[in-house]
Amino acid sequence: MRSTMAVKSKLVSLLFLIATLSSAFAASFSDSDSDSDLVNELVSLRSATESGVIHLDDHGISKFLTSVSTPRPYSLLVFFDATQLHSKSELRLPELRREFGIVSASFLANNNGSDGTKLFFCEIEFSRSQSSFQLFGVNALPHIRLVSPSISNLRDESGQMDQSDYSRLAESMAEFVEQRTKLKVGPIQRPPLLSKSQIGFIVALIAIATPFVIKRILKGETLLHDRRLWLSGAIFIYFFSVAGTMHNIIRKMPMFLQDRNDPNKLVFFYQGSGMQLGAEGFAVGFLYTVVGLLLAFVTNVLVRVKNLNAQRLIMLLALFISFWAVKKVVYLDNWKTGYGIHPYWPSSWR
C-alpha cells in the first residue's frame, strides 16, 4: 500500500514538473513570437516611408517601448521635432531632420541582413505627441536620443546625442550610431542633385544650343559682349559686398523677427552689436550703393555736361543726397552699437 502511494506521489510530481516546463516553454515561445511580431511591424512601418524614418505617436511609444519588457530585440533612434519651431533658423530643425533621414536611408541601404532589424530610426512630433515628450523629459530642441534594448527608464539621458554630434550633420550622426550600437551604418548616400532624366534633358539642350552659341560668339552678339550686363553685375557685387549678404548666408540670419511684446509687429532693425538681421544689411547696403552710384555718375557722366549751371546744380544735389545717406549710416551704427563717430578737423580750423 505504501509503495503504491509512493508511486502515485512520484507520478504526480513528474506530471507537475512536465506541466511547469511546458508552460515555461510556451511562455518563452509566446514572448519570442511577440518580439518577432513587433520587429515585423517596425519593418513594415519603415518600408512605408521614403527615408525609412518611422513616424511614432503616443500609441507607438507605448506599443514599441513602454509595453515591451527589456531587453527589447531592437534599438530606436528617436528624432524629436516641432513643426512650429521650424521658422527658428538658429535651431536648424529642418536641416537636421533632413540629415537624420539621410542617415536612416544609408543604414537601410547598407544593412539588408539581420543588422537591419536591430536599429530603427523614428521621429516624434510635438503637436501630436506631447505626452511622449514629457515621458522622455525633453524640454529643448534639437534633441536626438538612442533608446537601447536594455533601457527601461525613458528619462535616461545616457543615449542623448550631444551638440557636437551635429557638427558634420549626417556623417557625425552616423559615427554616433556606430559608436553606441556597434552597428555599421556604412557610406552616407546622399541623393543626387539632378535625376537622370534632368541630366539627359540638360545634355540634349546643350547639344542643340551649341551651334547657335558658337555663331553668336564669333559675331560678338552674346550677353558677355554687352556693357550693360557688366555694369549691372558690378553694381550687384558692390551691393552684395557692402550689404553683408555673405554674413547673412553663413550665419543664416533671418530678414526680420517677430516683436516679443506684440506678435503682430515685425522687427527689421535689431538693437545690439551681437546680431544683424538681413533687412539691416540691405538697408545700409542700399545707402552705400546710392553714394557709390552718385560718385560714379559725377565722375563719369556729369563731367560731360556742357551747361555749367546744370553741372553745379546736379553736383550740389548729389552732395546733399550723399551727405544724407552717410549721416543715416552713422546714425544707425550709433543706435545699434552705442559707439559714436566724431569728425576730426584740421588744427588750423579750430
The 8 nearest C-alpha neighbors of each residue, nearest first, counted from 0:
[[1, 3, 2, 4, 5, 6, 7, 8],
 [0, 2, 4, 3, 5, 6, 7, 8],
 [1, 3, 5, 0, 4, 6, 7, 8],
 [2, 4, 0, 6, 1, 5, 7, 8],
 [5, 3, 7, 1, 6, 2, 8, 0],
 [6, 4, 8, 2, 7, 3, 9, 1],
 [5, 7, 3, 9, 8, 4, 10, 2],
 [6, 8, 10, 4, 5, 9, 11, 3],
 [9, 7, 5, 11, 10, 6, 4, 12],
 [8, 10, 12, 6, 11, 7, 13, 5],
 [9, 11, 7, 13, 8, 12, 6, 14],
 [12, 10, 14, 8, 13, 9, 15, 7],
 [13, 11, 15, 9, 14, 10, 16, 8],
 [12, 14, 10, 16, 11, 15, 9, 17],
 [13, 15, 17, 11, 16, 12, 18, 10],
 [16, 14, 12, 18, 13, 17, 19, 11],
 [17, 15, 19, 13, 18, 14, 12, 20],
 [16, 18, 14, 20, 15, 19, 21, 13],
 [19, 17, 15, 21, 16, 20, 14, 22],
 [18, 20, 16, 22, 17, 21, 15, 23],
 [21, 19, 23, 17, 22, 18, 24, 16],
 [20, 22, 24, 18, 23, 19, 25, 17],
 [21, 23, 25, 19, 24, 20, 26, 18],
 [24, 22, 20, 26, 25, 21, 27, 19],
 [25, 23, 27, 21, 26, 22, 28, 20],
 [24, 26, 22, 28, 23, 27, 29, 21],
 [27, 25, 29, 23, 24, 28, 22, 30],
 [26, 28, 24, 30, 29, 25, 31, 23],
 [29, 27, 31, 25, 30, 26, 32, 24],
 [28, 30, 26, 32, 27, 31, 25, 33],
 [31, 29, 33, 27, 32, 28, 34, 26],
 [30, 32, 28, 34, 29, 33, 27, 35],
 [31, 33, 29, 35, 30, 34, 28, 36],
 [34, 32, 30, 36, 31, 35, 29, 37],
 [35, 33, 31, 37, 36, 32, 30, 38],
 [34, 36, 38, 32, 37, 33, 39, 31],
 [37, 35, 33, 39, 34, 38, 32, 40],
 [36, 38, 40, 34, 35, 39, 41, 33],
 [37, 39, 35, 41, 40, 36, 42, 34],
 [40, 38, 42, 36, 41, 37, 35, 43],
 [39, 41, 43, 37, 42, 38, 36, 44],
 [42, 40, 44, 38, 43, 39, 45, 37],
 [41, 43, 39, 45, 40, 44, 38, 46],
 [42, 44, 40, 46, 41, 45, 39, 47],
 [45, 43, 41, 47, 42, 46, 53, 40],
 [46, 44, 51, 42, 47, 53, 43, 48],
 [45, 47, 43, 44, 48, 51, 42, 49],
 [46, 48, 44, 45, 43, 49, 51, 53],
 [49, 47, 51, 46, 50, 45, 52, 53],
 [48, 50, 51, 47, 46, 52, 104, 45],
 [51, 49, 104, 100, 52, 48, 103, 101],
 [50, 52, 45, 48, 49, 104, 103, 46],
 [53, 51, 120, 121, 50, 45, 100, 48],
 [52, 54, 121, 45, 44, 55, 120, 122],
 [55, 53, 122, 121, 123, 52, 56, 124],
 [56, 54, 59, 123, 122, 53, 121, 60],
 [55, 57, 59, 128, 58, 123, 60, 127],
 [58, 56, 60, 128, 59, 131, 61, 130],
 [57, 59, 61, 56, 60, 62, 55, 63],
 [58, 60, 62, 56, 55, 61, 57, 63],
 [61, 59, 57, 64, 63, 62, 58, 56],
 [62, 60, 65, 58, 59, 66, 64, 63],
 [61, 63, 59, 60, 66, 64, 58, 65],
 [62, 64, 60, 61, 59, 67, 66, 65],
 [65, 63, 60, 67, 61, 66, 62, 59],
 [64, 66, 61, 67, 60, 63, 62, 151],
 [67, 65, 62, 61, 64, 68, 63, 60],
 [68, 66, 64, 65, 63, 69, 71, 62],
 [67, 69, 70, 71, 66, 65, 151, 64],
 [70, 68, 71, 149, 148, 67, 151, 150],
 [69, 71, 149, 148, 68, 72, 150, 67],
 [72, 70, 148, 69, 73, 68, 149, 67],
 [73, 71, 148, 70, 117, 34, 74, 38],
 [74, 72, 117, 71, 118, 148, 75, 116],
 [73, 75, 147, 118, 148, 146, 117, 119],
 [76, 74, 119, 146, 118, 145, 120, 77],
 [75, 77, 145, 120, 144, 121, 146, 119],
 [76, 78, 121, 122, 144, 143, 75, 120],
 [79, 77, 122, 143, 121, 80, 123, 142],
 [80, 78, 123, 142, 122, 143, 124, 77],
 [79, 81, 124, 123, 125, 78, 82, 122],
 [82, 80, 125, 124, 83, 84, 126, 85],
 [81, 83, 84, 85, 80, 124, 125, 126],
 [82, 84, 81, 85, 86, 126, 87, 125],
 [85, 83, 86, 82, 87, 81, 92, 90],
 [86, 84, 87, 82, 83, 92, 93, 81],
 [85, 87, 84, 88, 83, 82, 90, 91],
 [88, 86, 85, 89, 84, 90, 91, 92],
 [87, 89, 91, 90, 86, 251, 85, 253],
 [88, 90, 87, 91, 251, 252, 92, 250],
 [89, 91, 88, 92, 87, 141, 140, 85],
 [92, 90, 88, 94, 89, 93, 95, 87],
 [91, 93, 95, 90, 94, 85, 96, 141],
 [94, 92, 96, 95, 91, 97, 85, 90],
 [93, 95, 97, 91, 96, 92, 98, 99],
 [96, 94, 98, 92, 97, 93, 99, 91],
 [95, 97, 99, 93, 94, 98, 92, 100],
 [96, 98, 94, 100, 95, 99, 93, 101],
 [97, 99, 101, 169, 95, 100, 96, 168],
 [100, 98, 96, 102, 97, 101, 95, 103],
 [99, 101, 103, 97, 98, 50, 102, 104],
 [100, 102, 98, 104, 103, 99, 105, 97],
 [103, 101, 105, 99, 100, 104, 169, 106],
 [104, 102, 100, 106, 101, 105, 51, 120],
 [103, 105, 50, 107, 101, 106, 102, 51],
 [106, 104, 102, 108, 107, 188, 187, 103],
 [107, 105, 184, 103, 109, 104, 108, 110],
 [106, 108, 104, 110, 105, 109, 103, 115],
 [107, 109, 105, 106, 110, 104, 111, 188],
 [108, 110, 106, 107, 185, 105, 111, 184],
 [111, 109, 115, 107, 112, 108, 106, 114],
 [110, 112, 115, 109, 107, 108, 113, 114],
 [113, 111, 114, 110, 115, 116, 109, 107],
 [112, 114, 115, 116, 111, 117, 110, 118],
 [115, 113, 117, 116, 112, 110, 182, 111],
 [114, 116, 110, 113, 117, 111, 112, 107],
 [117, 115, 114, 118, 113, 38, 73, 119],
 [118, 116, 73, 114, 115, 74, 72, 119],
 [119, 117, 74, 73, 116, 75, 115, 120],
 [120, 118, 75, 76, 74, 121, 117, 116],
 [119, 121, 76, 52, 75, 103, 77, 53],
 [122, 120, 53, 77, 52, 54, 76, 78],
 [121, 123, 78, 54, 77, 79, 55, 53],
 [122, 124, 79, 55, 80, 56, 78, 54],
 [125, 123, 80, 81, 127, 126, 128, 79],
 [124, 126, 81, 128, 129, 127, 80, 123],
 [125, 127, 124, 128, 129, 81, 82, 83],
 [126, 128, 125, 124, 129, 56, 123, 57],
 [129, 127, 125, 56, 131, 57, 130, 126],
 [128, 130, 132, 125, 131, 126, 127, 133],
 [131, 129, 133, 132, 128, 134, 57, 125],
 [130, 132, 134, 133, 128, 129, 57, 135],
 [131, 133, 129, 137, 135, 130, 134, 136],
 [134, 132, 136, 130, 131, 135, 137, 129],
 [133, 135, 131, 132, 136, 130, 153, 154],
 [134, 136, 154, 153, 132, 133, 137, 131],
 [135, 137, 133, 134, 154, 132, 138, 153],
 [138, 136, 132, 135, 139, 133, 142, 140],
 [137, 139, 136, 140, 132, 133, 142, 135],
 [140, 138, 137, 141, 142, 136, 79, 132],
 [141, 139, 142, 138, 90, 79, 80, 137],
 [140, 142, 139, 90, 92, 143, 79, 80],
 [141, 143, 140, 79, 78, 144, 139, 160],
 [144, 142, 78, 160, 77, 159, 79, 141],
 [145, 143, 159, 158, 77, 76, 160, 146],
 [144, 146, 76, 158, 75, 147, 159, 77],
 [147, 145, 75, 74, 76, 150, 144, 158],
 [146, 148, 74, 150, 149, 145, 75, 73],
 [149, 147, 71, 70, 74, 150, 73, 69],
 [148, 150, 70, 69, 147, 151, 71, 146],
 [151, 149, 147, 148, 152, 146, 153, 69],
 [150, 152, 153, 149, 69, 65, 68, 64],
 [153, 151, 154, 155, 150, 135, 65, 134],
 [152, 154, 135, 155, 151, 134, 150, 146],
 [155, 153, 135, 152, 136, 156, 134, 137],
 [154, 156, 153, 157, 152, 158, 150, 135],
 [157, 155, 159, 158, 154, 144, 153, 135],
 [158, 156, 159, 155, 145, 144, 160, 146],
 [159, 157, 145, 144, 156, 146, 160, 155],
 [160, 158, 144, 156, 157, 143, 145, 161],
 [159, 161, 143, 144, 164, 158, 162, 142],
 [162, 160, 163, 164, 159, 165, 143, 142],
 [161, 163, 164, 165, 160, 166, 141, 142],
 [164, 162, 165, 166, 161, 160, 171, 167],
 [163, 165, 171, 162, 161, 166, 172, 160],
 [166, 164, 168, 163, 162, 167, 171, 172],
 [165, 167, 163, 168, 164, 171, 162, 170],
 [168, 166, 171, 170, 165, 169, 164, 172],
 [167, 169, 165, 166, 170, 171, 98, 172],
 [170, 168, 98, 172, 171, 102, 173, 167],
 [169, 171, 173, 172, 168, 167, 174, 187],
 [172, 170, 174, 167, 164, 173, 168, 169],
 [173, 171, 169, 175, 174, 170, 164, 168],
 [174, 172, 176, 170, 171, 175, 169, 184],
 [173, 175, 171, 177, 172, 176, 178, 170],
 [176, 174, 172, 178, 173, 177, 179, 171],
 [177, 175, 173, 179, 174, 178, 180, 172],
 [176, 178, 181, 182, 174, 180, 175, 183],
 [177, 179, 175, 176, 181, 180, 174, 182],
 [178, 180, 176, 177, 181, 175, 158, 182],
 [179, 181, 182, 177, 176, 178, 147, 74],
 [182, 180, 177, 178, 179, 183, 176, 184],
 [183, 181, 177, 180, 184, 114, 176, 178],
 [182, 184, 185, 177, 181, 106, 110, 176],
 [185, 183, 106, 173, 182, 177, 109, 105],
 [184, 186, 183, 109, 106, 187, 105, 110],
 [187, 185, 188, 105, 184, 109, 106, 170],
 [188, 186, 105, 189, 185, 102, 170, 101],
 [189, 187, 105, 186, 190, 101, 104, 102],
 [188, 190, 187, 191, 101, 105, 102, 104],
 [189, 191, 188, 192, 101, 193, 194, 187],
 [192, 190, 193, 189, 194, 188, 195, 198],
 [191, 193, 190, 194, 189, 197, 198, 195],
 [194, 192, 191, 197, 198, 195, 196, 190],
 [193, 195, 197, 196, 198, 191, 192, 199],
 [194, 196, 198, 197, 199, 193, 200, 191],
 [195, 197, 199, 198, 194, 200, 193, 201],
 [198, 196, 200, 194, 199, 195, 193, 201],
 [197, 199, 195, 201, 200, 196, 202, 194],
 [198, 200, 196, 202, 197, 201, 195, 203],
 [199, 201, 197, 203, 198, 202, 204, 196],
 [200, 202, 204, 198, 203, 199, 205, 197],
 [201, 203, 205, 199, 204, 200, 198, 206],
 [204, 202, 206, 200, 201, 205, 199, 207],
 [205, 203, 201, 207, 202, 206, 208, 200],
 [206, 204, 208, 202, 207, 203, 209, 201],
 [205, 207, 203, 204, 209, 208, 202, 210],
 [208, 206, 204, 205, 209, 203, 210, 211],
 [207, 209, 205, 211, 206, 210, 204, 212],
 [208, 210, 212, 206, 211, 207, 205, 213],
 [211, 209, 213, 212, 208, 214, 207, 206],
 [212, 210, 214, 208, 213, 209, 215, 207],
 [211, 213, 209, 215, 214, 210, 208, 216],
 [214, 212, 216, 210, 211, 215, 209, 217],
 [213, 215, 211, 217, 212, 216, 210, 218],
 [216, 214, 218, 220, 212, 217, 213, 221],
 [217, 215, 219, 213, 218, 214, 221, 212],
 [216, 218, 214, 215, 219, 213, 220, 212],
 [217, 219, 215, 216, 220, 214, 221, 213],
 [220, 218, 216, 217, 221, 215, 224, 223],
 [221, 219, 215, 218, 216, 224, 222, 217],
 [222, 220, 223, 224, 215, 219, 216, 225],
 [221, 223, 225, 224, 220, 228, 226, 219],
 [222, 224, 221, 225, 228, 229, 226, 220],
 [225, 223, 222, 221, 219, 226, 220, 228],
 [224, 226, 222, 227, 223, 228, 229, 221],
 [227, 225, 229, 228, 230, 224, 223, 222],
 [228, 226, 230, 229, 225, 231, 232, 222],
 [227, 229, 231, 226, 230, 225, 232, 222],
 [230, 228, 232, 226, 227, 231, 233, 225],
 [229, 231, 227, 233, 232, 228, 226, 234],
 [232, 230, 228, 234, 229, 233, 227, 235],
 [231, 233, 229, 235, 230, 234, 228, 236],
 [232, 234, 230, 236, 235, 231, 229, 237],
 [235, 233, 237, 231, 232, 236, 238, 230],
 [234, 236, 232, 238, 237, 233, 239, 231],
 [237, 235, 239, 233, 238, 234, 240, 232],
 [236, 238, 234, 240, 235, 239, 233, 241],
 [237, 239, 235, 241, 240, 236, 284, 242],
 [240, 238, 236, 237, 242, 244, 241, 235],
 [241, 239, 237, 238, 242, 243, 236, 244],
 [240, 242, 284, 238, 243, 239, 237, 287],
 [243, 241, 284, 280, 281, 244, 239, 240],
 [242, 244, 246, 245, 241, 280, 240, 247],
 [245, 243, 247, 246, 242, 239, 248, 240],
 [244, 246, 248, 247, 243, 249, 240, 239],
 [247, 245, 243, 249, 244, 248, 250, 251],
 [246, 248, 252, 244, 250, 251, 245, 249],
 [249, 247, 251, 245, 246, 250, 244, 252],
 [250, 248, 246, 251, 247, 245, 252, 244],
 [249, 251, 247, 252, 248, 246, 245, 89],
 [252, 250, 248, 247, 249, 253, 88, 89],
 [251, 253, 247, 250, 276, 277, 254, 248],
 [254, 252, 255, 277, 276, 251, 256, 88],
 [253, 255, 277, 278, 276, 252, 267, 256],
 [256, 254, 267, 253, 266, 276, 265, 278],
 [257, 255, 266, 265, 258, 267, 253, 254],
 [256, 258, 265, 262, 266, 259, 264, 255],
 [257, 259, 261, 262, 264, 260, 265, 266],
 [260, 258, 261, 262, 257, 264, 256, 265],
 [259, 261, 258, 262, 264, 257, 263, 265],
 [260, 262, 258, 263, 259, 264, 257, 265],
 [263, 261, 258, 264, 257, 259, 260, 265],
 [262, 264, 261, 265, 258, 257, 260, 259],
 [265, 263, 262, 258, 261, 257, 266, 260],
 [264, 266, 257, 258, 256, 267, 255, 263],
 [265, 267, 256, 255, 268, 258, 257, 264],
 [266, 268, 255, 278, 265, 279, 269, 256],
 [269, 267, 279, 266, 270, 276, 278, 255],
 [270, 268, 271, 275, 267, 276, 266, 274],
 [269, 271, 335, 268, 334, 272, 336, 274],
 [272, 270, 335, 273, 336, 269, 274, 275],
 [271, 273, 336, 274, 335, 270, 275, 269],
 [274, 272, 271, 275, 270, 336, 269, 335],
 [273, 275, 272, 271, 276, 269, 270, 252],
 [276, 274, 269, 279, 277, 273, 280, 272],
 [277, 275, 279, 254, 278, 253, 252, 255],
 [276, 278, 254, 280, 279, 253, 247, 252],
 [277, 279, 254, 281, 280, 276, 267, 282],
 [280, 278, 282, 276, 277, 281, 268, 283],
 [279, 281, 242, 283, 277, 282, 278, 243],
 [280, 282, 284, 242, 278, 279, 283, 285],
 [283, 281, 285, 279, 284, 280, 278, 286],
 [284, 282, 286, 280, 285, 281, 242, 279],
 [285, 283, 242, 281, 287, 241, 282, 286],
 [284, 286, 288, 282, 283, 287, 281, 289],
 [285, 287, 289, 283, 288, 284, 324, 290],
 [288, 286, 284, 290, 289, 285, 291, 283],
 [287, 289, 291, 285, 290, 286, 292, 284],
 [290, 288, 286, 292, 287, 291, 293, 285],
 [289, 291, 293, 321, 287, 288, 292, 294],
 [290, 292, 288, 294, 293, 289, 287, 295],
 [293, 291, 295, 289, 294, 290, 288, 296],
 [294, 292, 296, 290, 295, 291, 297, 317],
 [293, 295, 291, 297, 292, 296, 290, 298],
 [296, 294, 292, 298, 293, 297, 299, 291],
 [297, 295, 293, 300, 299, 294, 298, 292],
 [296, 298, 301, 294, 295, 299, 300, 293],
 [297, 299, 295, 296, 294, 300, 302, 301],
 [300, 298, 296, 297, 295, 301, 302, 303],
 [301, 299, 296, 302, 303, 297, 298, 304],
 [300, 302, 297, 303, 304, 296, 299, 310],
 [303, 301, 300, 304, 299, 298, 297, 310],
 [302, 304, 301, 300, 305, 299, 310, 306],
 [305, 303, 301, 302, 306, 310, 300, 307],
 [306, 304, 307, 303, 310, 302, 309, 301],
 [305, 307, 309, 308, 304, 310, 311, 303],
 [306, 308, 310, 309, 305, 311, 304, 312],
 [309, 307, 311, 310, 306, 312, 313, 305],
 [310, 308, 312, 306, 311, 307, 313, 304],
 [309, 311, 307, 308, 313, 312, 314, 306],
 [310, 312, 314, 308, 309, 313, 315, 307],
 [311, 313, 309, 315, 314, 310, 308, 316],
 [314, 312, 316, 310, 315, 311, 317, 309],
 [313, 315, 311, 317, 312, 316, 310, 318],
 [316, 314, 318, 312, 317, 313, 319, 311],
 [315, 317, 313, 319, 314, 318, 320, 312],
 [318, 316, 314, 320, 319, 315, 321, 313],
 [319, 317, 321, 315, 316, 320, 322, 314],
 [318, 320, 316, 322, 317, 321, 315, 323],
 [321, 319, 323, 317, 322, 318, 324, 316],
 [322, 320, 318, 324, 290, 323, 319, 317],
 [321, 323, 319, 325, 320, 324, 318, 326],
 [322, 324, 320, 326, 321, 325, 319, 327],
 [325, 323, 321, 327, 326, 286, 322, 320],
 [326, 324, 328, 322, 327, 323, 321, 329],
 [325, 327, 323, 329, 324, 328, 322, 330],
 [328, 326, 330, 324, 325, 329, 331, 323],
 [327, 329, 325, 331, 330, 326, 332, 283],
 [330, 328, 332, 326, 327, 331, 333, 325],
 [329, 331, 327, 333, 328, 332, 334, 326],
 [332, 330, 334, 328, 333, 329, 335, 327],
 [333, 331, 329, 335, 330, 334, 336, 328],
 [332, 334, 337, 338, 330, 339, 331, 336],
 [335, 333, 331, 332, 337, 336, 330, 270],
 [334, 336, 270, 271, 332, 333, 337, 331],
 [337, 335, 272, 338, 333, 271, 332, 334],
 [336, 338, 333, 334, 335, 339, 332, 271],
 [339, 337, 333, 336, 340, 332, 334, 335],
 [338, 340, 333, 341, 337, 332, 329, 330],
 [341, 339, 338, 342, 329, 333, 332, 330],
 [340, 342, 339, 343, 344, 338, 329, 333],
 [343, 341, 344, 340, 345, 339, 329, 326],
 [342, 344, 341, 345, 346, 340, 348, 349],
 [345, 343, 346, 342, 348, 349, 347, 341],
 [344, 346, 347, 348, 343, 349, 342, 341],
 [347, 345, 348, 349, 344, 343, 342, 341],
 [346, 348, 345, 349, 344, 343, 342, 341],
 [349, 347, 346, 345, 344, 343, 342, 341],
 [348, 346, 347, 345, 344, 343, 342, 341]]
